[in-house]
Amino acid sequence: MNKKTFGASTFVFPQPIFLVGVNIEGKPNFMTVAWGGMACGAPPMLTAAIRHQRYTMKGIKSGGSFSVNIPDEELVKEADLCGIVSGANADKVSACNFDIFYGKLESAPLIRQCPVNLECKVVHILDLGSHALVVGSIEETHVSESCLTDGNPDIAKIKPLLYSRGVTPLYYAFGSSVGEAFHIGNELRK
Ligand SMILES: Cc1cc2nc3c(=O)[nH]c(=O)nc-3n(C[C@H](O)[C@H](O)[C@H](O)COP(=O)(O)O)c2cc1C
């Protein structure tokens, strides 16, 4: 397979869309983050790479907690708006008609319309350059009952929104399964 090189790139395909929530001056605000993911299993931790100048960073630094809300494909317009408008100039909660609730931490705003909500405590903020890597310990998780199968989260019902920067930056819907993890590889064992 011939290859073209691109130098030091950010080409990781696809990326999950997170709506990172904080309270700033007593008001909830959400920003779109595509550069996020799992970081540790025990204790459970995740990361979000956030540019230092984002309004949301103010809340992460001052509040010590944040939420990660996973939007479904129905929330594509809301997810995009949270990524193109700053909470410094607008009330995104009202523009998106988000129904806000609070959980265990009582400080990280959660979006009821998002099928999955994770409450996080800030444990590290690493300055990596253009972005700060915010590491959060996951303290509580909420999943919409309509997205469960046999009591467990079902990605086919969650329908998470995905993002990819290709020729054009686009949002994608989740596809279909192609094999059982930790199992199908056994077919290649000699
Ligand atoms: C699809 C998409 C993905 C984004 N991913 C990130 C990201 O990973 N990190 C980041 O700092 N900004 C990211 N942004 C930009 C912020 O979401 C945007 O600047 C937002 O307005 C910041 O909100 P705030 O000023 O209320 O904090 C993304 C925007 C979009 C549309």
The ligand as a Tripos MOL2 file, in Angstrom:
@<TRIPOS>MOLECULE
LIG
   31    33     1     0     0
SMALL
NO_CHARGES

@<TRIPOS>ATOM
      1 C1        -16.4350   19.9570   16.0570 C.3       1 LIG1
      2 C2        -15.6970   20.8640   17.0060 C.ar      1 LIG1
      3 C3        -14.7190   20.3370   17.8300 C.ar      1 LIG1
      4 C4        -14.0160   21.1610   18.7140 C.ar      1 LIG1
      5 N1        -13.0570   20.5940   19.5180 N.ar      1 LIG1
      6 C5        -12.3640   21.3950   20.3740 C.ar      1 LIG1
      7 C6        -11.3850   20.8210   21.2460 C.ar      1 LIG1
      8 O1        -11.1650   19.6080   21.2730 O.2       1 LIG1
      9 N2        -10.6970   21.6730   22.0620 N.ar      1 LIG1
     10 C7        -10.9150   23.0280   22.0630 C.ar      1 LIG1
     11 O2        -10.2590   23.7650   22.8290 O.2       1 LIG1
     12 N3        -11.8590   23.5900   21.2540 N.ar      1 LIG1
     13 C8        -12.5910   22.8040   20.4420 C.ar      1 LIG1
     14 N4        -13.5600   23.3460   19.6390 N.ar      1 LIG1
     15 C9        -13.8290   24.7910   19.6910 C.3       1 LIG1
     16 C10       -14.6490   25.2130   20.9260 C.3       1 LIG1
     17 O3        -15.7220   24.3200   21.1460 O.3       1 LIG1
     18 C11       -15.1910   26.6450   20.7130 C.3       1 LIG1
     19 O4        -14.1000   27.5440   20.6520 O.3       1 LIG1
     20 C12       -16.2050   27.0570   21.7550 C.3       1 LIG1
     21 O5        -16.8610   28.2110   21.2750 O.3       1 LIG1
     22 C13       -15.5990   27.3500   23.1220 C.3       1 LIG1
     23 O6        -16.6420   27.6740   24.0000 O.3       1 LIG1
     24 P1        -16.4390   28.6070   25.2640 P.3       1 LIG1
     25 O7        -15.7940   29.8910   24.7970 O.co2     1 LIG1
     26 O8        -17.8550   28.8310   25.7690 O.co2     1 LIG1
     27 O9        -15.5760   27.8800   26.2210 O.co2     1 LIG1
     28 C14       -14.2960   22.5520   18.7710 C.ar      1 LIG1
     29 C15       -15.3070   23.0680   17.9570 C.ar      1 LIG1
     30 C16       -16.0200   22.2390   17.0910 C.ar      1 LIG1
     31 C17       -17.1000   22.8270   16.2130 C.3       1 LIG1
@<TRIPOS>BOND
     1     1     2 1
     2     2     3 ar
     3     2    30 ar
     4     3     4 ar
     5     4     5 ar
     6     4    28 ar
     7     5     6 ar
     8     6     7 ar
     9     6    13 1
    10     7     8 2
    11     7     9 ar
    12     9    10 ar
    13    10    11 2
    14    10    12 ar
    15    12    13 ar
    16    13    14 ar
    17    14    15 1
    18    14    28 ar
    19    15    16 1
    20    16    17 1
    21    16    18 1
    22    18    19 1
    23    18    20 1
    24    20    21 1
    25    20    22 1
    26    22    23 1
    27    23    24 1
    28    24    25 2
    29    24    26 1
    30    24    27 1
    31    28    29 ar
    32    29    30 ar
    33    30    31 1
@<TRIPOS>SUBSTRUCTURE
     1 LIG1         1 GROUP 0 **** ****
